[in-house]
Amino acid sequence: MSSPTSLDHLLMKKAKKKKMMMMIEFFENRSDEGLKGVIGEEMKEEMDDIVSVFVGANRLRKSVIAEIVGTMFIQAALFLEALPNFLLA
C-alpha cells in the first residue's frame, strides 16, 4: 500500500471543499427541520467512513503483528537449529 503524496492530499482537500460548497448551496433554501434531517444523514455517513477507517487500520495492525510474530518464530527456530552446530564446532 503506497503512502499518500502531497498531490493526493491536495486533491482530497479540494474534494472536501467542493463537497462543503455543494452542501452549503443545498442547505441555503431548506427549513430548519429539513436541515436537521439532512445534517443527521451526513453525520451518519461521515461516522460510517470514520468507522471503516478504524476497522481497516485495526486489520492492518493485526496483520503486521502476526507477520512480526511469525518472523520471530522462524528466526528462533533457525537460531536453535544452528546452536548445536556452533557448540560442537
Residue frames relative to the residue before (quaternion, step in Angstrom):
aa qw qx qy qz dx dy dz
M 1.0000 0.0000 0.0000 0.0000 0.00 0.00 0.00
S 0.3093 -0.7709 0.5287 0.1751 3.59 -0.70 1.03
S 0.4765 -0.6623 0.4942 0.3001 3.54 -1.14 0.64
P 0.5633 -0.6123 0.4217 0.3604 3.58 -1.09 0.63
T 0.3422 -0.7313 0.5557 0.1981 3.54 -1.02 0.83
S 0.6800 -0.4630 0.3540 0.4449 3.55 -1.28 0.09
L 0.6038 0.5416 -0.3589 0.4618 3.59 1.12 -0.59
D 0.6302 0.5191 -0.3298 0.4739 3.59 0.98 -0.84
H 0.6512 0.5235 -0.3064 0.4560 3.56 0.96 -0.93
L 0.6545 0.5115 -0.3004 0.4687 3.57 0.97 -0.89
L 0.6575 0.5040 -0.3090 0.4671 3.59 0.95 -0.86
M 0.6335 0.5220 -0.3299 0.4663 3.59 1.03 -0.77
K 0.6466 0.5154 -0.3204 0.4621 3.59 0.96 -0.84
K 0.6562 0.5053 -0.3103 0.4667 3.58 0.97 -0.85
A 0.6462 0.5161 -0.3197 0.4624 3.59 0.99 -0.82
K 0.6502 0.5050 -0.3153 0.4720 3.59 0.97 -0.82
K 0.6437 0.5181 -0.3213 0.4626 3.58 0.99 -0.85
K 0.6430 0.5183 -0.3124 0.4694 3.59 0.99 -0.87
K 0.6472 0.5156 -0.3167 0.4638 3.58 0.96 -0.86
M 0.6552 0.5058 -0.3130 0.4658 3.59 0.95 -0.84
M 0.6469 0.5116 -0.3261 0.4620 3.59 0.97 -0.80
M 0.6457 0.5082 -0.3200 0.4716 3.58 1.00 -0.79
M 0.6427 0.5173 -0.3233 0.4634 3.59 1.01 -0.79
I 0.6403 0.5235 -0.3297 0.4552 3.59 0.96 -0.85
E 0.6545 0.5040 -0.3069 0.4727 3.58 0.93 -0.89
F 0.6561 0.5228 -0.3075 0.4491 3.56 0.98 -0.85
F 0.7320 0.4575 -0.2344 0.4472 3.57 0.94 -0.91
E 0.4971 0.7010 -0.4215 0.2897 3.61 1.14 -0.44
N 0.7928 0.2964 -0.1472 0.5119 3.61 0.94 -0.79
R 0.5121 0.6449 -0.4219 0.3793 3.63 1.17 0.41
S 0.4937 -0.6234 0.5091 0.3294 3.55 -1.25 0.45
D 0.6834 -0.4846 0.3434 0.4245 3.59 -1.27 0.28
E 0.6614 0.5011 -0.3149 0.4608 3.62 0.91 -0.84
G 0.6468 0.5125 -0.3139 0.4696 3.55 0.98 -0.80
L 0.6375 0.5332 -0.3176 0.4565 3.55 1.05 -0.82
K 0.6374 0.5371 -0.3316 0.4419 3.58 0.94 -0.87
G 0.6674 0.5017 -0.3020 0.4601 3.57 0.95 -0.85
V 0.6796 0.4820 -0.2866 0.4730 3.55 0.91 -0.94
I 0.6419 0.5116 -0.3247 0.4699 3.60 0.96 -0.82
G 0.6301 0.5349 -0.3280 0.4574 3.57 1.02 -0.82
E 0.6446 0.5136 -0.3116 0.4729 3.57 1.00 -0.85
E 0.6627 0.5050 -0.3028 0.4628 3.58 0.92 -0.92
M 0.6430 0.5179 -0.3224 0.4630 3.58 0.99 -0.84
K 0.6346 0.5227 -0.3315 0.4628 3.59 1.00 -0.79
E 0.6497 0.5104 -0.3160 0.4664 3.59 0.95 -0.85
E 0.6609 0.4998 -0.3096 0.4665 3.59 0.93 -0.88
M 0.6417 0.5121 -0.3245 0.4697 3.60 0.99 -0.81
D 0.6236 0.5293 -0.3397 0.4642 3.60 1.01 -0.76
D 0.6412 0.5175 -0.3167 0.4699 3.59 1.01 -0.81
I 0.6596 0.5053 -0.3076 0.4637 3.57 0.93 -0.91
V 0.6461 0.5146 -0.3212 0.4632 3.58 0.94 -0.88
S 0.6597 0.5035 -0.3234 0.4546 3.61 0.90 -0.84
V 0.6135 0.5349 -0.3486 0.4647 3.61 1.07 -0.66
F 0.6830 0.4793 -0.2914 0.4678 3.59 0.89 -0.92
V 0.6297 0.5184 -0.3390 0.4688 3.60 1.00 -0.74
G 0.6580 0.5035 -0.3062 0.4688 3.59 0.94 -0.85
A 0.6500 0.5077 -0.3142 0.4701 3.58 0.97 -0.83
N 0.6446 0.5179 -0.3189 0.4632 3.58 1.00 -0.81
R 0.6322 0.5242 -0.3234 0.4700 3.59 0.99 -0.83
L 0.6576 0.5084 -0.3009 0.4675 3.56 0.94 -0.92
R 0.6398 0.5290 -0.3188 0.4574 3.58 0.96 -0.89
K 0.6629 0.5037 -0.3054 0.4621 3.59 0.92 -0.91
S 0.6699 0.4919 -0.3151 0.4582 3.60 0.92 -0.84
V 0.6366 0.5185 -0.3344 0.4626 3.60 1.02 -0.74
I 0.6484 0.5063 -0.3181 0.4712 3.59 0.95 -0.86
A 0.6512 0.5112 -0.3194 0.4611 3.60 0.92 -0.86
E 0.6498 0.5139 -0.3164 0.4621 3.58 0.99 -0.79
I 0.6503 0.5095 -0.3150 0.4672 3.58 0.97 -0.85
V 0.6677 0.4946 -0.3027 0.4668 3.58 0.88 -0.93
G 0.6388 0.5239 -0.3238 0.4611 3.60 0.97 -0.81
T 0.6539 0.5043 -0.3046 0.4747 3.56 0.98 -0.82
M 0.6294 0.5364 -0.3380 0.4494 3.59 1.02 -0.78
F 0.6578 0.5062 -0.3155 0.4598 3.60 0.95 -0.82
I 0.6373 0.5152 -0.3270 0.4706 3.58 0.99 -0.79
Q 0.6625 0.4991 -0.3041 0.4685 3.58 0.93 -0.91
A 0.6419 0.5129 -0.3268 0.4671 3.60 1.00 -0.80
A 0.6511 0.5086 -0.3210 0.4629 3.60 0.95 -0.81
L 0.6533 0.5030 -0.3176 0.4684 3.60 0.95 -0.81
F 0.6334 0.5266 -0.3284 0.4623 3.57 1.03 -0.77
L 0.6891 0.4744 -0.2843 0.4683 3.57 0.86 -0.96
E 0.6215 0.5366 -0.3308 0.4652 3.58 1.12 -0.62
A 0.7229 0.4349 -0.2418 0.4794 3.60 0.99 -0.81
L 0.5394 0.6645 -0.3924 0.3370 3.60 1.15 -0.54
P 0.6765 0.4735 -0.3343 0.4544 3.68 0.78 -0.80
N 0.6242 0.5320 -0.3445 0.4568 3.58 1.02 -0.73
F 0.6479 0.5078 -0.3148 0.4725 3.58 1.02 -0.77
L 0.6900 0.4866 -0.2872 0.4524 3.57 0.88 -0.94
L 0.6808 0.4796 -0.2904 0.4714 3.61 1.05 -0.69
A 0.6238 0.5764 -0.3406 0.4033 3.60 1.12 -0.50
